[in-house]
């Protein structure tokens, strides 16, 4: 291809980038579309209808709050896509409001009646009989009334603090003696379930919402007063955190102070039920200092994260067929009661595991537990970004330390919304004698690394695991992730040097099989993309394939555009945000973008390059975002086993296939769900197909 015929990427203007906030809303719309999809089992639809507002809450608390703060402080500037910050704030509020109304109507007009048709009813008080009223009144008196705290608003009682994401009732009461009308706020206790089960006919399940149950008993909370009306509302606050780090500061103490401050962040959104009168709405707006633009009026019920509670209903006919994780073939034994020798297996060859299809508990968890019990293991080093509250991983590290092993845990206490949990575990680990460190000043440690040093035949051997996901047994059941076990000397040396950098003062630049951020991960990927571009210009075969959660970085995006202009076929598989615009004539004609959203949460990050037929393929923790490439410690590892490369290549072939049910991104940044073929038959479900392939994978012979 002639260089002169290629228009410089920069001449396509800033609208070659899709704004990241609008792209995120498009992602959450894909989640909503699964809640709307009649081909999805009904109780899975309710789950997606619960995920949608949960996602939106966090986005408002962090992204919208951050944008508003920059505008309010005069630090706003146009986005990478060239959009004015104030204009963007208006756009995303309008789009979010549109999606919230669509979401509320989908539940009330279609999903709630569909649940009723299946014998699952969420009922109002007036739909229940006298006997049920009596039982619920007794339940209210014994289990709910003692927890409630009505707060009056008058000259002697200032307007109360409204905690973020709490569901509240505004109540207007009238004093029959004076005729004076007063306002009160009643918080719906988050310590109680939103859905209270009601006695129902056999084969049916009936619920009443907690706020409805409370509303029917307001007289008992305001004795002697006449209750005029009540309305539901909800406030979202700025819960992003700003931590100023320096070498002299105790990070735990600084973080604990910031967590306390976060509870009192300014309001950024008010959700009100559509039956709320204007007078009450004006009171809330005034007291919360909320503008009209920050108000969303919705048909009730508010906060449909309550629908998560329906997941416990035992109706397998209304759910996805179970997927039972299998043990990775290399760790299987002929006797189910026999424990595999994981160390011997890894010593024989690299092992690639694919969660949740292959079990986390019989691979990663079993590896760390065997290491803790093995007297020949001398040391364990591990990064912990997010883990579960009753983590067997943490328990194994504590056990190893108590048995005299050297244990290093790099705990990233700044993992958003897991900060408090990680502080608790950091202190518990320290108390057990684990060496706990918190990484490098100014950088989050996001890489997923585990290293075990074992004495074998008079020498030390290093066993490693490097992955794309957190060491969390609970999320590993639904998060799609990859992990590599290896004793390869180059990987061992790389991970050892990286741990030394994280726990000490080393500044390491010489890695063999790892690409590490922030020093050279972006640079390494740019070089690999450029190699494919040059191959295409020479008329040689080329290809780039990337699978990530988010694709935002402008340098990477422009490099992909430039490679596409040279004719490089580029496949991007993205779960969430994507700023790349595919199929633009002269810019990105060879780029195709797909998204898979479904029963499992796509979480692995994969980077594959044709490299003249000798595929260079990396897996790891890094998304293509500024924070990952510039402000985090991230690591990608290059796979070398031909079988592993083949498995990943086949995964890409499936995810990008027109025969698979995916969302296709169009040049105008919209997404189109394609789940039926031309004759109306379902396309291949990616998650079910991967489970099928994984279950039938045979054990390989050892090689090393």
C-alpha positions as CSV (number, residue, x, y, z in Angstrom):
1,X,0.0,0.0,0.0
2,X,1.2,3.5,-0.9
3,X,2.0,5.7,2.2
4,X,1.0,8.7,0.3
5,X,-2.6,7.4,-0.2
6,X,-3.2,7.3,3.6
7,X,-4.8,10.3,5.2
8,X,-3.2,11.1,8.6
9,X,-5.3,9.8,11.4
10,X,-5.4,13.3,13.1
11,X,-7.1,14.8,10.1
12,X,-10.3,12.8,10.9
13,X,-10.8,15.1,13.9
14,X,-11.6,14.4,17.5
15,X,-14.9,12.8,16.7
16,X,-12.9,9.8,15.6
17,X,-13.1,9.0,19.3
18,X,-16.4,8.0,21.0
19,X,-16.9,9.7,24.3
20,X,-16.3,7.3,27.1
21,X,-19.3,8.3,29.2
22,X,-21.7,7.9,26.3
23,X,-20.0,4.6,25.5
24,X,-20.5,3.4,29.1
25,X,-24.2,4.2,28.9
26,X,-24.3,2.2,25.7
27,X,-22.8,-0.7,27.6
28,X,-25.4,-0.4,30.4
29,X,-28.1,-0.3,27.7
30,X,-26.9,-3.7,26.5
31,X,-27.4,-5.0,30.1
32,X,-30.9,-3.5,30.0
33,X,-31.6,-5.1,26.7
34,X,-31.1,-8.5,28.3
35,X,-33.7,-7.6,30.9
36,X,-36.0,-6.7,28.0
37,X,-35.2,-9.8,26.0
38,X,-38.0,-12.4,25.9
39,X,-35.6,-15.1,24.8
40,X,-33.8,-14.8,28.2
41,X,-35.2,-16.9,31.1
42,X,-37.6,-14.7,33.2
43,X,-35.6,-14.8,36.5
44,X,-32.5,-14.0,34.6
45,X,-34.3,-11.0,33.1
46,X,-35.0,-9.8,36.6
47,X,-31.4,-10.2,37.5
48,X,-30.3,-8.0,34.6
49,X,-33.0,-5.5,35.6
50,X,-31.3,-5.4,39.0
51,X,-27.8,-5.1,37.6
52,X,-28.7,-2.2,35.4
53,X,-29.5,0.3,38.3
54,X,-26.6,-1.1,40.4
55,X,-24.2,-0.3,37.6
56,X,-25.8,3.1,37.1
57,X,-25.5,4.0,40.8
58,X,-21.8,3.4,40.8
59,X,-21.3,5.4,37.5
60,X,-23.2,8.4,39.0
61,X,-21.2,8.2,42.2
62,X,-17.9,8.2,40.5
63,X,-18.0,9.4,36.9
64,X,-20.8,11.8,36.9
65,X,-19.8,13.2,40.3
66,X,-16.2,13.6,39.0
67,X,-17.4,15.5,35.9
68,X,-19.6,17.7,38.0
69,X,-16.8,18.5,40.4
70,X,-14.5,19.5,37.6
71,X,-17.1,21.9,36.2
72,X,-17.9,23.4,39.6
73,X,-14.3,24.0,40.3
74,X,-13.5,25.5,36.9
75,X,-11.2,22.7,36.0
76,X,-13.3,21.3,33.2
77,X,-12.0,21.0,29.7
78,X,-13.2,19.4,26.5
79,X,-13.2,15.6,26.5
80,X,-10.8,13.5,24.3
81,X,-13.7,13.3,21.8
82,X,-13.9,17.2,21.8
83,X,-17.1,17.5,23.7
84,X,-17.6,20.4,26.1
85,X,-17.9,19.2,29.7
86,X,-21.1,21.1,30.4
87,X,-22.7,19.8,27.2
88,X,-21.5,16.3,28.0
89,X,-23.1,16.5,31.4
90,X,-26.4,17.5,29.9
91,X,-26.2,14.7,27.3
92,X,-25.4,11.9,29.8
93,X,-28.0,13.1,32.3
94,X,-30.6,13.1,29.5
95,X,-29.6,9.6,28.2
96,X,-29.4,8.2,31.7
97,X,-32.9,9.5,32.5
98,X,-34.2,8.1,29.3
99,X,-32.8,4.6,30.1
100,X,-34.0,4.8,33.7
101,X,-37.6,5.5,32.6
102,X,-37.4,2.7,30.0
103,X,-36.1,0.4,32.7
104,X,-38.8,1.2,35.1
105,X,-41.5,0.8,32.5
106,X,-40.1,-2.5,31.4
107,X,-40.4,-3.9,34.9
108,X,-43.9,-2.5,35.6
109,X,-45.5,-3.1,32.3
110,X,-43.9,-6.4,31.1
111,X,-41.7,-8.2,33.6
112,X,-43.9,-7.8,36.7
113,X,-47.0,-9.2,34.9
114,X,-44.8,-12.0,33.4
115,X,-43.7,-12.9,37.0
116,X,-47.3,-12.9,38.1
117,X,-48.2,-15.3,35.2
118,X,-45.5,-17.7,36.7
119,X,-47.0,-17.4,40.2
120,X,-44.4,-14.9,41.5
121,X,-46.2,-11.8,42.7
122,X,-45.0,-8.5,44.1
123,X,-48.2,-7.2,45.6
124,X,-49.5,-4.0,47.1
125,X,-51.2,-3.9,50.5
126,X,-54.6,-3.6,48.9
127,X,-54.1,-6.8,47.0
128,X,-53.8,-8.9,50.2
129,X,-56.7,-10.2,52.4
130,X,-57.5,-9.5,56.0
131,X,-55.6,-12.5,57.3
132,X,-52.5,-11.6,55.5
133,X,-52.8,-8.0,56.8
134,X,-53.0,-9.3,60.4
135,X,-49.8,-11.4,60.0
136,X,-47.9,-8.6,58.3
137,X,-49.0,-6.1,61.0
138,X,-47.6,-8.5,63.6
139,X,-44.4,-8.9,61.6
140,X,-44.2,-5.1,61.3
141,X,-44.6,-4.6,65.0
142,X,-42.0,-7.2,66.0
143,X,-39.3,-7.0,63.2
144,X,-39.6,-3.6,61.5
145,X,-41.0,-1.0,63.9
146,X,-38.2,-1.2,66.4
147,X,-35.6,-0.5,63.6
148,X,-37.4,2.6,62.2
149,X,-36.3,6.2,63.0
150,X,-38.7,8.8,61.8
151,X,-37.1,12.3,61.7
152,X,-39.2,15.4,61.9
153,X,-38.2,18.6,60.0
154,X,-39.1,21.9,61.8
155,X,-37.3,24.8,63.5
156,X,-36.2,22.5,66.3
157,X,-35.2,19.6,64.0
158,X,-33.1,20.6,61.0
159,X,-33.3,18.6,57.7
160,X,-31.6,15.3,58.4
161,X,-28.6,13.9,56.5
162,X,-29.8,11.6,53.7
163,X,-27.2,8.9,53.2
164,X,-26.2,8.0,49.6
165,X,-28.3,5.3,47.9
166,X,-30.7,5.0,50.8
167,X,-34.4,4.6,50.1
168,X,-36.5,7.0,52.0
169,X,-40.1,8.0,52.5
170,X,-41.1,11.7,52.7
171,X,-44.1,11.9,55.0
172,X,-46.4,14.9,55.5
173,X,-48.4,14.9,58.7
174,X,-51.0,17.3,60.1
175,X,-51.5,18.1,63.7
176,X,-55.3,17.9,64.2
177,X,-55.1,20.3,67.2
178,X,-53.2,23.1,65.5
179,X,-53.9,22.3,61.9
180,X,-50.2,22.7,61.2
181,X,-48.7,20.5,58.5
182,X,-45.2,19.2,59.0
183,X,-42.6,17.2,57.0
184,X,-40.8,14.1,58.2
185,X,-38.3,11.8,56.6
186,X,-38.3,8.0,57.2
187,X,-35.3,5.9,56.0
188,X,-36.2,2.4,54.8
189,X,-33.8,0.3,56.8
190,X,-31.1,-1.3,54.5
191,X,-30.5,-3.9,57.2
192,X,-33.9,-5.5,56.3
193,X,-34.8,-7.3,53.1
194,X,-36.7,-5.2,50.5
195,X,-38.9,-8.1,49.6
196,X,-40.9,-9.6,52.5
197,X,-42.5,-13.0,51.7
198,X,-46.2,-13.3,52.2
199,X,-48.1,-16.5,52.9
200,X,-49.3,-17.7,49.4
201,X,-51.2,-20.5,47.8
202,X,-49.2,-23.7,47.2
203,X,-46.9,-23.4,44.2
204,X,-46.8,-19.6,44.3
205,X,-44.5,-17.0,45.8
206,X,-45.8,-13.7,47.0
207,X,-43.9,-10.7,48.2
208,X,-44.6,-7.2,49.5
209,X,-42.1,-4.4,49.3
210,X,-40.7,-3.2,52.6
211,X,-41.5,0.4,51.9
212,X,-45.1,-0.5,51.1
213,X,-45.4,-2.4,54.4
214,X,-43.9,0.5,56.3
215,X,-46.2,3.0,54.5
216,X,-49.3,1.1,55.7
217,X,-48.2,1.5,59.3
218,X,-47.2,5.2,59.3
219,X,-49.9,5.9,61.9
220,X,-48.0,3.9,64.5
221,X,-44.9,6.0,63.8
222,X,-46.8,9.4,64.1
223,X,-49.4,8.7,66.8
224,X,-51.9,11.5,67.3
225,X,-51.1,13.0,63.9
226,X,-53.0,12.7,60.6
227,X,-50.8,11.2,57.9
228,X,-51.6,13.2,54.7
229,X,-49.3,11.5,52.2
230,X,-46.0,9.8,51.6
231,X,-43.6,9.4,48.7
232,X,-40.5,7.5,48.0
233,X,-37.2,9.2,47.1
234,X,-33.5,8.3,46.9
235,X,-30.3,10.4,46.8
236,X,-27.0,9.5,45.1
237,X,-23.9,11.2,46.4
238,X,-20.4,11.9,45.2
239,X,-18.5,8.9,46.5
240,X,-15.3,9.2,44.5
241,X,-12.2,9.5,46.6
242,X,-9.2,11.8,46.4
243,X,-6.2,10.5,48.3
244,X,-3.1,12.7,48.4
245,X,-0.2,10.3,48.9
246,X,3.3,11.0,49.9
247,X,6.2,9.0,51.3
248,X,5.6,10.1,54.9
249,X,1.9,9.4,55.0
250,X,0.3,6.3,56.6
251,X,-1.8,5.1,53.7
252,X,-4.2,3.1,55.9
253,X,-5.0,6.1,58.1
254,X,-5.4,8.4,55.0
255,X,-7.7,6.0,53.4
256,X,-9.9,5.5,56.5
257,X,-10.3,9.3,56.8
258,X,-11.3,9.5,53.1
259,X,-13.8,6.7,53.5
260,X,-15.4,8.7,56.3
261,X,-15.5,11.8,54.2
262,X,-17.0,9.9,51.2
263,X,-20.2,9.2,53.2
264,X,-20.8,12.9,53.2
265,X,-20.2,13.7,49.6
266,X,-22.5,16.2,47.9
267,X,-25.7,15.0,46.3
268,X,-25.6,14.6,42.6
269,X,-28.9,12.9,41.8
270,X,-32.4,12.8,43.3
271,X,-34.8,10.0,42.2
272,X,-38.4,10.6,43.2
273,X,-41.5,8.5,42.7
274,X,-43.8,9.9,40.0
275,X,-46.7,10.4,42.5
276,X,-44.7,12.9,44.6
277,X,-46.4,16.3,44.8
278,X,-44.6,19.4,43.7
279,X,-44.4,20.9,47.2
280,X,-42.5,17.9,48.6
281,X,-40.2,17.8,45.6
282,X,-39.4,21.5,46.1
283,X,-38.6,20.9,49.7
284,X,-36.2,18.1,48.8
285,X,-34.5,20.1,46.0
286,X,-34.0,23.0,48.3
287,X,-32.7,21.1,51.3
288,X,-30.4,18.9,49.2
289,X,-29.3,21.8,47.0
290,X,-30.3,19.8,43.9
291,X,-31.1,21.4,40.5
292,X,-33.9,20.4,38.2
293,X,-31.4,18.7,35.9
294,X,-30.3,16.4,38.7
295,X,-33.9,15.2,39.4
296,X,-35.2,12.0,37.8
297,X,-38.9,11.2,38.4
298,X,-39.7,7.5,37.9
299,X,-42.7,5.2,38.2
300,X,-42.3,3.1,41.3
301,X,-40.9,1.1,42.8
302,X,-37.6,3.0,43.1
303,X,-34.3,1.1,43.4
304,X,-34.9,-2.1,41.5
305,X,-31.7,-3.6,42.8
306,X,-34.4,-5.2,45.1
307,X,-34.9,-7.7,42.2
308,X,-31.7,-9.4,43.2
309,X,-33.8,-11.0,46.0
310,X,-35.8,-13.0,43.4
311,X,-32.7,-15.0,42.6
312,X,-33.2,-17.3,45.6
313,X,-36.5,-18.6,44.2
314,X,-36.2,-22.2,43.4
315,X,-37.5,-22.1,39.9
316,X,-34.9,-23.7,37.6
317,X,-37.4,-23.5,34.7
318,X,-37.0,-19.7,34.9
319,X,-33.2,-19.6,35.0
320,X,-30.3,-20.5,32.9
321,X,-29.4,-24.2,32.9
322,X,-26.6,-24.7,35.4
323,X,-23.0,-24.6,34.3
324,X,-20.9,-26.8,36.5
325,X,-17.2,-25.8,36.4
326,X,-14.8,-28.7,35.5
327,X,-11.3,-29.2,36.9
328,X,-8.7,-28.2,34.3
329,X,-7.6,-31.5,32.6
330,X,-4.0,-31.3,33.9
331,X,-5.2,-31.2,37.5
332,X,-7.6,-34.1,37.2
333,X,-6.9,-37.5,38.9
334,X,-8.3,-40.9,38.0
335,X,-9.7,-41.2,41.6
336,X,-12.0,-38.4,42.6
337,X,-10.9,-38.8,46.2
338,X,-7.3,-38.4,45.3
339,X,-5.7,-34.9,45.6
340,X,-3.6,-34.0,42.6
341,X,0.0,-33.1,42.9
342,X,-0.3,-29.6,41.5
343,X,3.4,-28.8,41.8
344,X,4.5,-31.8,39.9
345,X,1.9,-31.1,37.1
346,X,3.1,-27.4,36.7
347,X,6.7,-28.6,36.8
348,X,5.9,-30.8,33.8
349,X,4.3,-28.1,31.6
350,X,2.5,-24.7,31.7
351,X,-1.2,-25.0,32.6
352,X,-3.8,-22.5,31.3
353,X,-7.1,-22.2,33.2
354,X,-10.3,-20.6,32.0
355,X,-12.8,-19.5,34.6
356,X,-15.6,-19.9,35.3
357,X,-15.7,-22.9,33.0
358,X,-12.7,-24.4,34.8
359,X,-12.9,-24.4,38.5
360,X,-11.1,-21.8,40.6
361,X,-11.3,-23.9,43.7
362,X,-9.6,-26.9,42.2
363,X,-6.9,-24.8,40.5
364,X,-5.9,-21.5,42.0
365,X,-7.3,-22.1,45.4
366,X,-6.0,-25.6,45.6
367,X,-2.5,-24.3,44.5
368,X,-2.3,-21.8,47.3
369,X,-3.7,-24.2,49.9
370,X,-1.2,-26.9,48.9
371,X,1.6,-24.3,49.1
372,X,0.5,-23.4,52.6
373,X,0.5,-27.0,53.7
374,X,3.7,-28.1,51.9
375,X,6.7,-28.2,54.3
376,X,9.0,-27.8,51.2
377,X,7.5,-24.4,50.4
378,X,9.6,-21.7,51.8
379,X,7.9,-18.5,50.6
380,X,4.7,-17.2,49.1
381,X,4.1,-13.8,47.4
382,X,0.8,-12.6,46.2
383,X,-1.1,-9.5,45.1
384,X,-4.6,-9.0,46.5
385,X,-6.8,-6.5,44.7
386,X,-10.3,-7.7,45.6
387,X,-11.1,-10.9,47.5
388,X,-14.2,-12.3,49.2
389,X,-15.1,-11.6,52.9
390,X,-14.5,-15.1,54.0
391,X,-11.6,-15.7,51.6
392,X,-9.9,-19.1,51.7
393,X,-7.0,-17.4,49.9
394,X,-6.4,-15.1,52.8
395,X,-6.9,-18.0,55.2
396,X,-4.2,-20.0,53.3
397,X,-1.7,-17.0,53.5
398,X,-2.3,-16.7,57.3
399,X,-1.9,-20.5,57.7
400,X,1.4,-20.4,55.8
401,X,2.7,-17.5,57.8
402,X,1.8,-19.1,61.1
403,X,3.6,-22.3,60.0
404,X,6.8,-20.3,59.6
405,X,6.8,-19.6,55.9
406,X,7.9,-16.3,54.5
407,X,4.7,-14.7,53.2
408,X,4.4,-11.4,51.3
409,X,0.9,-10.0,50.5
410,X,0.6,-6.9,48.4
411,X,-2.8,-5.6,49.4
412,X,-4.3,-2.9,47.2
413,X,-6.4,-1.1,49.7
414,X,-7.4,1.6,47.2
415,X,-9.6,-0.9,45.2
416,X,-12.7,1.2,44.7
417,X,-15.7,0.3,46.9
418,X,-13.6,-2.6,48.4
419,X,-11.4,-0.3,50.4
420,X,-12.9,-1.0,53.9
421,X,-12.9,-4.8,53.2
422,X,-9.2,-4.7,52.2
423,X,-8.2,-2.6,55.2
424,X,-9.7,-5.3,57.5
425,X,-7.9,-8.1,55.7
426,X,-4.6,-6.2,55.6
427,X,-4.7,-5.8,59.4
428,X,-5.6,-9.5,59.9
429,X,-2.7,-10.6,57.7
430,X,-0.3,-8.3,59.5
431,X,-1.4,-9.7,62.9
432,X,-0.7,-13.3,61.6
433,X,2.8,-12.3,60.7
434,X,2.4,-11.8,56.9
435,X,4.5,-9.1,55.4
436,X,1.9,-6.7,54.1
437,X,2.8,-3.9,51.7
438,X,0.7,-1.4,49.8
439,X,2.6,-1.0,46.6
440,X,4.0,2.2,45.1
441,X,3.1,5.8,46.0
442,X,0.7,7.2,43.4
443,X,0.0,3.9,41.7
444,X,-2.6,1.2,42.2
445,X,-1.4,-2.4,42.1
446,X,-3.8,-4.1,39.7
447,X,-1.7,-7.0,38.4
448,X,-2.7,-10.5,39.4
449,X,0.4,-12.4,40.6
450,X,1.1,-15.4,42.8
451,X,4.5,-16.8,43.3
452,X,5.6,-19.9,45.4
453,X,9.2,-20.7,46.1
454,X,9.7,-24.4,46.9
455,X,12.8,-26.5,47.8
456,X,13.3,-29.5,45.5
457,X,16.3,-31.8,45.4
458,X,18.6,-29.3,47.1
459,X,17.6,-26.3,45.0
460,X,14.9,-23.8,44.8
461,X,12.2,-23.8,42.2
462,X,9.7,-21.0,41.6
463,X,6.1,-21.7,40.7
464,X,4.0,-18.8,39.3
465,X,0.4,-17.9,38.5
466,X,-0.4,-14.8,36.5
467,X,-4.0,-14.0,35.7
468,X,-6.5,-11.6,34.3
469,X,-8.9,-11.7,37.3
470,X,-8.9,-11.2,41.1
471,X,-8.1,-13.9,43.6
472,X,-11.7,-14.1,44.6
473,X,-13.5,-17.5,44.8
474,X,-16.9,-16.0,44.8
475,X,-16.6,-13.8,41.7
476,X,-14.7,-16.5,39.9
477,X,-18.0,-18.4,39.6
478,X,-19.3,-15.8,37.1
479,X,-16.3,-13.7,36.0
480,X,-14.7,-15.0,32.8
481,X,-10.9,-15.0,33.3
482,X,-7.7,-16.7,32.3
483,X,-4.7,-17.7,34.3
484,X,-1.3,-19.2,33.6
485,X,0.6,-21.6,35.9
486,X,4.3,-21.9,35.0
487,X,7.8,-22.6,36.3
488,X,9.4,-21.0,33.2
489,X,12.6,-19.4,34.3
490,X,12.0,-16.1,32.3
491,X,8.5,-15.7,33.9
492,X,9.9,-16.6,37.3
493,X,12.6,-14.0,37.0
494,X,10.2,-11.4,35.7
495,X,7.7,-11.9,38.5
496,X,10.4,-12.0,41.2
497,X,11.8,-8.6,39.9
498,X,8.3,-7.1,39.8
499,X,7.6,-8.2,43.4
500,X,10.9,-6.7,44.4
501,X,9.9,-3.4,42.7
502,X,6.5,-3.5,44.5
503,X,7.8,-4.3,48.0
504,X,11.2,-2.4,47.9
505,X,13.0,0.4,46.1
506,X,13.9,-1.3,42.9
507,X,13.1,0.3,39.5
508,X,12.9,-2.6,37.1
509,X,12.9,-2.1,33.4
510,X,14.2,-5.4,32.1
511,X,11.4,-7.9,31.7
512,X,11.6,-10.9,29.3
513,X,8.0,-12.3,29.0
514,X,6.1,-9.6,30.8
515,X,4.8,-6.3,29.6
516,X,4.5,-4.1,32.7
517,X,2.7,-0.8,33.2
518,X,3.3,2.1,33.6
519,X,6.8,1.9,32.3
520,X,6.5,0.0,29.0
521,X,3.2,-1.8,28.5
522,X,1.7,0.8,26.2
523,X,5.0,1.1,24.4
524,X,5.2,-2.7,23.9
525,X,1.7,-2.9,22.5
526,X,2.3,0.1,20.2
527,X,5.4,-1.7,18.8
528,X,3.4,-4.9,18.2
529,X,0.7,-3.0,16.4
530,X,3.2,-1.1,14.3
531,X,4.8,-4.5,13.3
532,X,1.5,-5.6,12.0
533,X,1.0,-2.4,10.1
534,X,4.5,-2.7,8.5
535,X,3.7,-6.3,7.5
536,X,0.5,-5.2,5.8
537,X,2.3,-2.4,4.0
538,X,4.7,-5.0,2.6
539,X,1.7,-7.1,1.5
540,X,2.3,-9.8,4.1
541,X,-0.4,-11.4,6.3
542,X,-1.2,-9.5,9.4
543,X,-3.8,-9.4,12.2
544,X,-4.5,-7.8,15.5
545,X,-7.0,-9.2,18.0
546,X,-7.8,-7.5,21.3
547,X,-10.2,-8.6,24.1
548,X,-10.7,-6.1,27.0
549,X,-13.2,-4.7,29.3
550,X,-12.6,-1.1,28.2
551,X,-10.9,0.4,25.2
552,X,-10.3,4.1,25.7
553,X,-6.6,5.1,25.3
554,X,-6.1,7.5,22.4
555,X,-2.6,6.4,21.5
556,X,-3.6,2.8,21.2
557,X,-6.8,3.8,19.4
558,X,-4.9,5.9,16.8
559,X,-2.3,3.1,16.3
560,X,-5.2,0.8,15.5
561,X,-6.7,3.3,13.1
562,X,-3.3,3.7,11.4
563,X,-2.9,-0.1,11.2
564,X,-6.4,-0.4,9.8
565,X,-5.6,2.2,7.1
566,X,-2.7,-0.1,6.1
567,X,-5.1,-3.0,5.7
568,X,-4.5,-4.9,9.0
569,X,-7.6,-6.9,9.9
570,X,-8.5,-5.9,13.5
571,X,-10.9,-7.7,15.8
572,X,-11.9,-6.0,19.1
573,X,-14.0,-7.9,21.7
574,X,-15.0,-5.5,24.4
575,X,-17.4,-5.8,27.3
576,X,-17.9,-2.2,28.3
577,X,-16.5,1.1,27.1
578,X,-15.1,1.5,23.6
579,X,-13.9,4.7,22.1
580,X,-12.9,3.1,18.8
581,X,-15.2,3.8,15.9
582,X,-15.3,0.9,13.4
583,X,-16.0,0.8,9.7
584,X,-15.3,4.5,9.0
585,X,-14.2,4.8,5.3
586,X,-10.5,5.7,5.1
587,X,-10.0,5.3,8.8
588,X,-11.2,2.0,10.3
589,X,-12.7,-0.1,7.5
590,X,-10.9,-3.3,8.7
591,X,-11.9,-2.9,12.3
592,X,-14.8,-4.9,13.6
593,X,-16.0,-4.7,17.2
594,X,-18.2,-7.2,19.1
595,X,-19.5,-7.3,22.6
596,X,-20.7,-10.3,24.6
597,X,-23.0,-9.6,27.6
598,X,-24.7,-12.5,29.3
599,X,-24.7,-15.0,32.1
600,X,-21.0,-14.7,32.7
601,X,-19.1,-11.4,33.0
602,X,-16.4,-11.1,30.3
603,X,-13.3,-10.1,32.2
604,X,-10.2,-11.5,30.5
605,X,-7.8,-9.3,28.7
606,X,-6.1,-10.8,25.6
607,X,-3.8,-9.3,23.0
608,X,-2.9,-11.3,19.9
609,X,-0.7,-10.4,17.0
610,X,-0.1,-12.4,13.8
611,X,3.7,-11.7,13.8
612,X,4.5,-13.4,10.5
613,X,2.7,-16.6,11.5
614,X,4.5,-16.9,14.9
615,X,1.6,-15.6,17.0
616,X,2.5,-13.3,19.9
617,X,-0.3,-13.6,22.4
618,X,-0.5,-11.9,25.8
619,X,-3.0,-12.2,28.7
620,X,-3.1,-10.1,31.8
621,X,-4.8,-7.5,33.9
622,X,-4.6,-4.3,31.8
623,X,-7.5,-2.6,30.0
624,X,-6.7,0.0,27.5
625,X,-7.5,3.0,29.7
626,X,-5.3,5.8,30.9
627,X,-5.6,4.6,34.5
628,X,-4.3,1.1,33.6
629,X,-1.5,2.3,31.4
630,X,-0.3,5.3,33.4
631,X,-1.5,5.0,37.0
632,X,-1.5,1.3,37.8
633,X,0.9,-1.6,38.0
634,X,-0.3,-4.0,35.4
635,X,1.2,-7.0,33.9
636,X,0.7,-9.0,30.7
637,X,2.4,-12.4,30.1
638,X,3.2,-13.8,26.7
639,X,1.9,-17.4,26.2
640,X,4.3,-19.7,24.4
641,X,2.5,-23.1,24.5
642,X,1.1,-23.8,21.0
643,X,-2.0,-25.5,22.5
644,X,-2.7,-22.5,24.7
645,X,-2.4,-20.2,21.7
646,X,-4.7,-22.4,19.7
647,X,-7.4,-22.4,22.5
648,X,-7.3,-18.6,22.7
649,X,-7.4,-18.3,18.9
650,X,-10.5,-20.5,18.8
651,X,-12.1,-18.4,21.5
652,X,-11.5,-15.3,19.4
653,X,-12.9,-17.1,16.3
654,X,-16.1,-17.9,18.3
655,X,-16.5,-14.4,19.8
656,X,-16.1,-12.6,16.4
657,X,-18.1,-15.1,14.4
658,X,-21.3,-14.0,12.7
659,X,-22.8,-17.3,13.9
660,X,-22.5,-16.3,17.5
661,X,-25.0,-14.2,19.5
662,X,-23.2,-10.9,20.1
663,X,-23.7,-7.1,19.9
664,X,-22.1,-5.5,16.8
665,X,-20.8,-1.9,17.0
666,X,-21.7,0.3,14.1
667,X,-19.8,3.4,12.8
668,X,-22.3,5.8,14.5
669,X,-21.3,4.3,17.9
670,X,-24.6,2.4,18.3
671,X,-24.8,-1.3,19.1
672,X,-27.0,-3.9,17.4
673,X,-27.9,-7.1,19.2
674,X,-27.8,-10.0,16.8
675,X,-29.0,-13.2,18.4
676,X,-31.1,-14.8,15.6
677,X,-30.1,-16.0,12.1
678,X,-32.0,-15.1,8.9
679,X,-34.6,-17.7,9.6
680,X,-35.2,-16.7,13.2
681,X,-33.2,-19.4,14.8
682,X,-31.0,-18.6,17.8
683,X,-27.4,-18.0,17.1
684,X,-24.7,-19.7,19.2
685,X,-24.6,-18.7,22.8
686,X,-20.9,-17.9,23.4
687,X,-20.9,-18.9,27.1
688,X,-22.7,-22.2,26.6
689,X,-20.4,-23.1,23.7
690,X,-17.2,-22.3,25.7
691,X,-18.6,-24.5,28.5
692,X,-19.3,-27.3,26.1
693,X,-15.8,-27.1,24.6
694,X,-14.1,-26.9,28.0
695,X,-16.0,-29.9,29.4
696,X,-14.9,-32.1,26.5
697,X,-11.2,-31.0,26.5
698,X,-9.0,-34.1,27.1
699,X,-6.0,-34.3,29.4
700,X,-2.7,-33.6,27.6
701,X,0.4,-35.6,27.9
702,X,3.2,-34.0,29.9
703,X,6.1,-32.5,27.9
704,X,8.6,-30.6,30.0
